[in-house]
Amino acid sequence: MLIRVDTTKLKLPEGRASWAPEGILAYSKICTHAGCAVALYRKPTFPVLEPQDALVCPCHYSTFDPFTGGTVTYGPAGRPLPQLPLEIDADGNLRAAGNFSQRVGPSWWNVRSRPTND
Amino acid sequence: MTDPVQDPVRFIDERTAGAALLRRGLRYLFPDHWSFLLGEVALYSFIVLIGTGIYLALFFDPSTAKTVYHGPYTPLDGQTMSAAFKSVVDISFAYKAGLLIRQTHHWAADVFVASMVIHLTRVFFTGAFRKPRELTWIIGLLMLFTAFLEGYLGYSLVDDLLSGMGLAIGYGVGLSIPVIGGPMTLSLFGAPFPGKPELWSRMYIAHVLLIPILLAVLITIHLALVMARHHTQFRQSRRHTERRIVGVPLFPGQTPRSLALVFFVAAVLFLLGGLVQINPIWQWGPFEPWLGTNGAQPDWYLGWLIGALRLMPSFDLTIGHFTLVPNPFWGGALFPLVVLGLLAAFPWIERRLTGDRTTHNLLDRPRDAPNRTAFGVAFLTWVFLIFAFGAADRIFVLLGLSYNTQLYIFRIGIWVVPLALFFGVRRVCRELQTSDRIEEVREQAEHEAEEDRGAVAGAPAQPAG
């Protein structure tokens, strides 16, 4: 999924500084818990408990923070959402600059091995 | 002279020698208590499932081939969907009695599982699973868990939004089985979720042939075992003993009751199917892997699994780079296995704890076995609370109690409430036993007093008061 956020709020993990050109972020939409679509985008209704926007899976309410690289902030998911590095090429097109940060989808035995870059 | 009744009967008997067997069967004694009909409700729901299922199979198309809908339901007009989903929309709107039969099938599945669960609790709390009926108990449990799978496959086949979300979770839970989960689930699905089209053929043959046959075989063994060791009975009178069976014969006593129950169950299921909407798939729409919706709930009998998946704290168990136990395993696979395992082992656990190895044909009342009853209540409450948490998002909508608050209440409650109930229920059972004994002593005393009065030189009985 693609979302665009305020770049001043971004706190991406080390090495991902260039992954979100103009605040445009790409994450896998497949929940890392049980594989449902992370189909809900939650705006804060009560800022004390929910300080900022979140990505929420409607099946078991795993909640991910798009500003910090898809980290799990709530619910049963055991891994962050894989992030896809983006770049804007010379023609102004949005392109993937590499593979996902992690393997996509729910966890299994070998899920934490690095995805290849080919 | 030929006799239109005698002759055909004699013809058949001379060639099958079935009369003796039939006579024995017709004389089989049924215990005279309503709670023995719960299993029959399950059996008759199964018959309705087979009947309605055959009708649905005439129209259902288990194919993921994409097609564009142009049918009587105009809100979906022009929508791309799988042939499977389209055929179910057509069953609902285009074919005669299709919606009635589809909804009846769905209701029958819900009632089938519900009646099995209620039957199971009756068997548990009366100690009917004890020697010599442990195998009947095990077969019953296998049936129940097979029915969970059968129901899950049934609503997965429809390929609507809810069924796709359920299938995704099934895939995730499959993957989460330590070490072997990945290859096993991939070989079943053919490819990473949503899998290859073959998955649909596999689910279909399992849903309409393999599992129904398995269920039918299990039902047959279950009933054969019941007949072989005979029904249990309550201690309804002094005539009901461990050695003597008191009841009504299959014919003429039980037959009209069972026939009435068949028609009643079928009538209720068809009334539900005709009057109470269930799973309106045209409102959910077709599934695509990138779609999900809030407030999605499975059929009730899978609610305990969604609850367990939601209750688990966020972690995967890892060893170095390897993920030994992915999170969904706890709630989606281990939890149901623990429930099945504990229930299946219970006859042996109880025998070990009580040291009671004798044969039992007379049933306990729940109070007669305080520890068993207390454990049963605690255990069922544990499962029920986890089930209830599966609906926490609906509870939030209904009562406004935040999901987060509920999460912490339930994480503590599922342990504390059953524990408190264990001691509470055991206490109640023991008090009831005591009051029974007091009642017995009182009756005995009154009886003796009566006899004493009678012994006083044949004095006339005193008028009461």
Interface residues (C-beta under 8 A of the other chain):
Chain A: M1 K29 I30 C31 H33 A34 G35 C36 A37 V38 A39 L40 L49 C57 P58 C59 H60 Y61 S62 V72 Y74 G75 P76 A77 G78 R79 G105 P106 S107 W108 W109 N110 V111 R112 S113
Chain B: M165 A168 I169 Y171 G172 V173 L175 S176 P178 V179 G181 G182 T185 P192 F193 P289 W290 L291 G292 T293 N294 G295 A296 I306 L309 R310 L311 M312 P313 S314 F315 D316 T318 H321 F322 T323 L324 P326 N327 P328 G331 G332 D393 Y403 N404
